[in-house]
Amino acid sequence: MNNDRLLISAMAEKCKDSLNTPHAEALSPISSGLPHPLRLTHLKWMCEQVVEHAEEWPKAKLHRWIGFIQCGLMAHRVFDLGEIKAMFNEAKSAYGPVGEDDDLADHLDPTNPFRLDIGGEG
């Protein structure tokens, strides 16, 4: 697994660990009234999926999922933005710098015939 995927997997593990703390568990009653994708149990499941599929999923999908998880944790006040940044910096120093990801930047190149795949097209 390359550094980018290891980094995202490590971030998902750290997020999952944070969901097993007494602070997060105290938020469970509040979480049960939210839409399913924002519930802490669903965020934990998402963390598990990121770790399990880090080698096979496209990096863009991994980035979207970890971003959603982190935003969910900030919405629940498990972390604030500074803590999310510190977590990322800690993981980045452990796994090395993040490489260029063509999936995330190809739409910025005016010479690239970027096409959006929305599925169901023949």
C-alpha positions as CSV (number, residue, x, y, z in Angstrom):
1,M,0.0,0.0,0.0
2,N,1.4,3.4,-0.9
3,N,1.9,6.3,1.5
4,D,-1.3,8.1,0.5
5,R,-3.4,5.1,1.2
6,L,-1.6,4.3,4.4
7,L,-2.1,7.9,5.6
8,I,-5.9,7.8,4.9
9,S,-6.1,4.3,6.6
10,A,-4.3,5.6,9.6
11,M,-6.6,8.7,9.8
12,A,-9.6,6.3,9.7
13,E,-8.1,4.2,12.5
14,K,-7.6,7.4,14.6
15,C,-11.1,8.6,14.0
16,K,-12.5,5.1,14.9
17,D,-10.5,5.1,18.1
18,S,-11.9,8.5,19.0
19,L,-15.4,7.1,18.6
20,N,-14.6,4.5,21.4
21,T,-13.9,7.2,24.0
22,P,-16.2,8.0,26.9
23,H,-16.6,11.5,25.4
24,A,-18.0,10.1,22.1
25,E,-20.1,7.5,23.9
26,A,-21.8,10.3,25.9
27,L,-22.9,11.8,22.6
28,S,-24.7,8.6,21.4
29,P,-28.2,9.7,22.6
30,I,-27.8,13.0,20.7
31,S,-26.6,11.1,17.7
32,S,-29.6,8.8,17.6
33,G,-31.8,11.8,16.6
34,L,-29.7,12.7,13.6
35,P,-30.0,11.3,10.0
36,H,-28.4,7.9,9.7
37,P,-25.2,9.0,7.9
38,L,-24.3,11.4,10.8
39,R,-24.9,8.9,13.6
40,L,-21.8,7.8,15.4
41,T,-22.4,4.2,14.7
42,H,-22.4,4.9,11.0
43,L,-19.3,7.1,11.2
44,K,-17.6,4.1,12.9
45,W,-18.7,1.8,10.2
46,M,-17.4,4.2,7.6
47,C,-14.0,4.2,9.4
48,E,-13.9,0.4,9.2
49,Q,-14.8,0.5,5.5
50,V,-12.0,2.9,4.7
51,V,-9.4,0.7,6.5
52,E,-10.7,-2.4,4.9
53,H,-10.8,-1.0,1.3
54,A,-7.9,1.4,1.4
55,E,-6.0,-0.6,-1.2
56,E,-8.7,-1.1,-3.7
57,W,-10.9,2.1,-3.6
58,P,-9.9,5.1,-5.8
59,K,-8.0,7.7,-3.8
60,A,-10.7,10.3,-4.5
61,K,-13.3,8.1,-2.8
62,L,-11.0,7.6,0.2
63,H,-10.5,11.3,0.5
64,R,-14.3,12.0,0.3
65,W,-15.0,9.4,3.0
66,I,-12.3,10.5,5.4
67,G,-13.5,14.1,4.9
68,F,-17.1,13.2,5.7
69,I,-16.0,11.2,8.8
70,Q,-13.9,14.1,10.0
71,C,-16.7,16.6,9.4
72,G,-19.1,14.3,11.3
73,L,-16.8,14.2,14.2
74,M,-16.4,17.9,14.2
75,A,-20.2,18.3,14.1
76,H,-20.5,16.1,17.1
77,R,-17.7,18.1,18.8
78,V,-15.6,15.0,19.2
79,F,-12.8,17.1,17.6
80,D,-12.4,20.7,16.6
81,L,-10.6,21.8,13.4
82,G,-7.3,22.3,15.2
83,E,-7.4,18.7,16.6
84,I,-8.3,17.3,13.1
85,K,-5.3,19.2,11.7
86,A,-3.0,17.9,14.4
87,M,-4.2,14.4,13.8
88,F,-3.4,14.8,10.1
89,N,0.0,16.3,10.8
90,E,0.8,13.5,13.2
91,A,-0.2,10.8,10.7
92,K,1.6,12.6,7.9
93,S,4.9,12.7,9.8
94,A,4.5,8.9,10.5
95,Y,3.7,8.0,6.8
96,G,5.5,10.6,4.8
97,P,4.4,13.3,2.4
98,V,1.2,12.9,0.4
99,G,1.9,12.4,-3.3
100,E,0.1,14.0,-6.3
101,D,-3.3,12.5,-6.9
102,D,-4.4,12.8,-10.5
103,D,-8.0,11.9,-9.6
104,L,-8.3,15.0,-7.5
105,A,-6.6,17.5,-9.8
106,D,-7.3,16.3,-13.4
107,H,-10.3,18.7,-13.7
108,L,-8.0,21.7,-13.1
109,D,-5.9,21.0,-16.3
110,P,-7.4,22.8,-19.2
111,T,-5.8,20.4,-21.7
112,N,-7.3,17.3,-20.0
113,P,-10.6,16.2,-21.5
114,F,-12.1,15.7,-18.0
115,R,-15.4,13.8,-18.1
116,L,-17.7,13.3,-15.2
117,D,-18.9,9.7,-15.0
118,I,-22.4,9.8,-13.6
119,G,-23.3,6.2,-14.5
120,G,-26.1,4.7,-16.5
121,E,-24.8,6.0,-19.8
122,G,-24.5,3.7,-22.8
